[in-house]
Amino acid sequence: MSEKPKLYYFDGRGKMESIRWLLAAAGVEFEEEFLETRDQYEKLLQGGSLLFQQVPLVEIDGMKMMQTRAILSYIAAKYNLYGKDLKEGALIDMYVGGTDDLMGFVLMFPFLLAEDKEKQCTIIVQKATSRYFPAYEKVLKDHGQDFLVGNNLSWADVHLLEAILMVEEKLSDVLSGFPQLQAFKARISSIPTIKKFLEPGSQRKPVPDDKYVEAVRRVLCMYHDIKAN
């Protein structure tokens, strides 16, 4: 039996959370080492584990993988979450790319200046409801299947559910005008592996708090808040 994948990151969401989601959806157990001190990070650097001097870092199948997109692509392909052919894979890439764009607005939120957070929350909801959710509403309606691509669960579905839940944390009824996405959320959330990941006590991380932000700043020597554009 191969060893469990091992994830090196902070004890919080960030860019690693989508990797946790995809592994969990595939039913893959994984281990985590949380970075809490600069010394831990320096040890990884000095040991040659951080090719680009950054995390996430995932040890899987004898590889030390970096770059979030590369890690996710590998996991999706390995566990049959990347479509049945090249065309489906391309659609999955396209939908994941769009979802990534939306997630980017949320990922920066914990590191913003306090006075910018309300403005950013408004931007997140506006982008979701005017650009991204209408697009996926149309995809689901036109496709007429339970999933975004083909008729099997894919990386695109897992990624979109993660994004929906992230935006709902900013505005709980954000899906009120999107019946296709409401049904999609219910379907994907009920898949056994995903349902398990959504339950209390799983390795899913909570909404980033001050403790998480401080750990990231301490380990990466970040001393300033991000200013919203």
C-alpha positions as CSV (number, residue, x, y, z in Angstrom):
1,M,0.0,0.0,0.0
2,S,1.3,3.4,-1.0
3,E,1.9,6.0,1.7
4,K,-0.7,8.6,2.4
5,P,-0.1,12.0,0.7
6,K,1.5,14.5,3.1
7,L,0.5,18.1,3.0
8,Y,2.8,20.9,4.2
9,Y,1.0,24.1,4.9
10,F,-0.5,26.3,7.6
11,D,-3.4,25.2,9.8
12,G,-5.9,27.0,7.7
13,R,-7.4,27.2,4.2
14,G,-5.3,29.3,1.8
15,K,-4.3,27.6,-1.4
16,M,-4.0,24.2,0.2
17,E,-7.7,24.0,0.9
18,S,-8.7,23.1,-2.6
19,I,-6.1,20.3,-2.5
20,R,-7.7,19.0,0.7
21,W,-11.1,19.2,-1.0
22,L,-10.1,17.2,-4.0
23,L,-8.3,14.5,-2.1
24,A,-11.3,14.1,0.2
25,A,-13.7,14.0,-2.7
26,A,-11.6,11.2,-4.2
27,G,-11.8,9.3,-0.8
28,V,-8.0,9.6,-0.2
29,E,-6.7,9.9,3.3
30,F,-3.9,12.3,3.8
31,E,-1.6,13.6,6.5
32,E,-0.7,17.2,7.3
33,E,2.3,19.0,8.8
34,F,1.3,22.5,9.9
35,L,3.9,25.3,9.5
36,E,3.8,27.3,12.7
37,T,7.4,28.7,12.9
38,R,9.9,30.3,10.6
39,D,12.3,27.6,11.6
40,Q,10.1,24.9,10.1
41,Y,9.9,26.8,6.8
42,E,13.7,27.4,6.8
43,K,14.2,23.7,7.3
44,L,12.1,22.9,4.2
45,L,14.0,25.5,2.2
46,Q,17.4,24.3,3.3
47,G,16.5,20.7,2.7
48,G,15.6,21.5,-0.9
49,S,12.0,20.6,-0.6
50,L,10.6,24.0,-1.7
51,L,11.6,24.2,-5.4
52,F,10.1,27.7,-5.8
53,Q,10.6,28.7,-2.1
54,Q,6.9,28.6,-1.4
55,V,4.1,26.4,-0.2
56,P,1.8,24.5,-0.7
57,L,4.0,21.4,-0.8
58,V,2.5,17.9,-1.2
59,E,4.5,14.7,-1.0
60,I,2.6,12.1,-3.1
61,D,3.7,9.0,-5.0
62,G,7.4,9.6,-4.3
63,M,7.2,13.2,-5.6
64,K,7.5,16.5,-3.8
65,M,5.0,18.6,-5.7
66,M,4.6,22.4,-5.7
67,Q,2.4,24.8,-7.6
68,T,-1.3,24.4,-6.6
69,R,-2.6,23.9,-10.1
70,A,-0.1,21.2,-10.9
71,I,-0.9,19.3,-7.7
72,L,-4.6,19.6,-8.4
73,S,-4.2,18.4,-12.0
74,Y,-2.2,15.4,-10.9
75,I,-4.8,14.4,-8.2
76,A,-7.7,14.9,-10.6
77,A,-6.0,12.7,-13.3
78,K,-4.9,10.0,-10.8
79,Y,-8.4,9.6,-9.3
80,N,-10.5,9.9,-12.5
81,L,-11.8,13.4,-11.8
82,Y,-10.5,14.9,-15.1
83,G,-13.1,13.7,-17.6
84,K,-13.1,10.8,-20.0
85,D,-11.2,12.5,-22.9
86,L,-9.3,15.5,-24.0
87,K,-12.4,17.6,-24.7
88,E,-13.9,17.0,-21.3
89,G,-10.5,17.8,-19.7
90,A,-10.4,21.1,-21.5
91,L,-13.8,22.0,-20.3
92,I,-12.9,21.1,-16.7
93,D,-9.8,23.3,-17.0
94,M,-11.9,26.1,-18.3
95,Y,-14.4,25.9,-15.5
96,V,-11.8,25.4,-12.8
97,G,-10.0,28.5,-14.1
98,G,-13.2,30.6,-13.8
99,T,-13.8,29.3,-10.3
100,D,-10.2,30.1,-9.4
101,D,-10.7,33.7,-10.5
102,L,-13.7,34.0,-8.1
103,M,-11.8,32.3,-5.3
104,G,-9.0,34.8,-5.6
105,F,-11.3,37.5,-4.3
106,V,-12.0,35.5,-1.2
107,L,-8.5,34.2,-0.5
108,M,-7.1,37.6,0.0
109,F,-9.9,38.7,2.3
110,P,-8.3,37.7,5.7
111,F,-5.2,39.8,4.9
112,L,-6.9,43.0,4.0
113,L,-6.8,46.1,6.2
114,A,-9.9,46.2,8.4
115,E,-11.4,49.2,6.7
116,D,-11.2,47.4,3.3
117,K,-13.0,44.2,4.3
118,E,-16.5,45.5,3.9
119,K,-15.7,46.8,0.5
120,Q,-14.1,43.5,-0.5
121,C,-17.1,41.6,0.8
122,T,-19.3,43.6,-1.5
123,I,-17.0,43.0,-4.4
124,I,-17.0,39.2,-3.8
125,V,-20.8,39.0,-3.8
126,Q,-21.0,41.3,-6.9
127,K,-18.5,39.3,-8.9
128,A,-20.2,36.0,-7.9
129,T,-23.7,37.1,-8.8
130,S,-23.0,39.1,-11.9
131,R,-20.3,37.1,-13.6
132,Y,-19.5,33.6,-12.2
133,F,-22.7,32.2,-10.9
134,P,-24.7,33.2,-14.0
135,A,-22.2,31.4,-16.1
136,Y,-22.4,28.2,-14.2
137,E,-26.2,28.5,-14.0
138,K,-26.2,28.5,-17.8
139,V,-23.7,25.7,-18.1
140,L,-25.8,23.4,-15.8
141,K,-29.0,24.3,-17.6
142,D,-27.6,23.8,-21.1
143,H,-25.8,20.6,-20.2
144,G,-28.9,19.1,-18.5
145,Q,-26.9,16.7,-16.4
146,D,-26.1,16.4,-12.7
147,F,-22.5,17.6,-13.2
148,L,-20.7,20.4,-15.0
149,V,-18.9,18.1,-17.5
150,G,-20.1,14.7,-18.8
151,N,-22.2,12.8,-16.3
152,N,-19.6,12.0,-13.7
153,L,-18.1,13.9,-10.8
154,S,-15.1,15.9,-11.8
155,W,-12.6,18.4,-10.3
156,A,-14.7,21.2,-11.8
157,D,-17.7,20.2,-9.6
158,V,-15.7,19.9,-6.4
159,H,-14.0,23.2,-7.1
160,L,-17.3,25.0,-7.7
161,L,-18.9,23.6,-4.6
162,E,-16.0,24.9,-2.5
163,A,-16.3,28.3,-4.1
164,I,-20.1,28.4,-3.5
165,L,-19.7,27.7,0.2
166,M,-16.9,30.3,0.5
167,V,-19.2,33.0,-1.0
168,E,-22.1,31.9,1.1
169,E,-20.0,32.6,4.2
170,K,-20.1,36.3,3.0
171,L,-23.8,36.3,2.1
172,S,-25.9,33.2,3.2
173,D,-28.6,33.6,0.5
174,V,-26.3,34.4,-2.4
175,L,-27.8,31.5,-4.4
176,S,-31.4,32.7,-4.1
177,G,-31.6,33.7,-7.7
178,F,-29.8,30.6,-9.0
179,P,-32.0,27.4,-8.9
180,Q,-29.6,25.3,-10.9
181,L,-26.8,26.1,-8.6
182,Q,-29.0,25.4,-5.5
183,A,-29.8,21.9,-6.8
184,F,-26.1,21.4,-7.8
185,K,-25.0,22.3,-4.3
186,A,-27.4,19.8,-2.8
187,R,-26.4,17.0,-5.1
188,I,-22.6,17.4,-4.8
189,S,-22.8,18.0,-1.1
190,S,-24.6,14.6,-0.7
191,I,-21.9,12.6,-2.4
192,P,-20.6,10.3,0.4
193,T,-17.0,11.4,0.4
194,I,-17.8,15.1,0.1
195,K,-20.6,14.8,2.7
196,K,-18.0,13.3,5.1
197,F,-15.6,16.1,4.4
198,L,-18.3,18.7,5.2
199,E,-19.1,17.1,8.6
200,P,-17.5,18.4,11.9
201,G,-14.2,16.8,12.8
202,S,-13.0,16.5,9.2
203,Q,-9.8,18.0,7.8
204,R,-11.7,20.8,6.2
205,K,-10.5,24.1,7.7
206,P,-12.7,26.8,9.2
207,V,-13.1,30.4,8.0
208,P,-9.6,32.0,8.4
209,D,-9.3,33.8,11.7
210,D,-6.7,36.1,13.2
211,K,-4.7,33.1,14.5
212,Y,-4.3,31.8,11.0
213,V,-3.3,35.2,9.6
214,E,-0.7,35.7,12.3
215,A,0.8,32.2,11.6
216,V,1.1,33.0,7.9
217,R,2.7,36.4,8.6
218,R,5.1,34.8,11.2
219,V,6.3,32.0,8.9
220,L,6.5,34.0,5.7
221,C,7.7,37.2,7.4
222,M,4.8,39.2,6.2
223,Y,4.6,42.4,8.2
224,H,2.0,44.5,6.3
225,D,-1.7,44.2,5.6
226,I,-2.8,44.0,1.9
227,K,-4.4,47.1,0.5
228,A,-7.4,46.5,-1.6
229,N,-7.4,47.9,-5.1
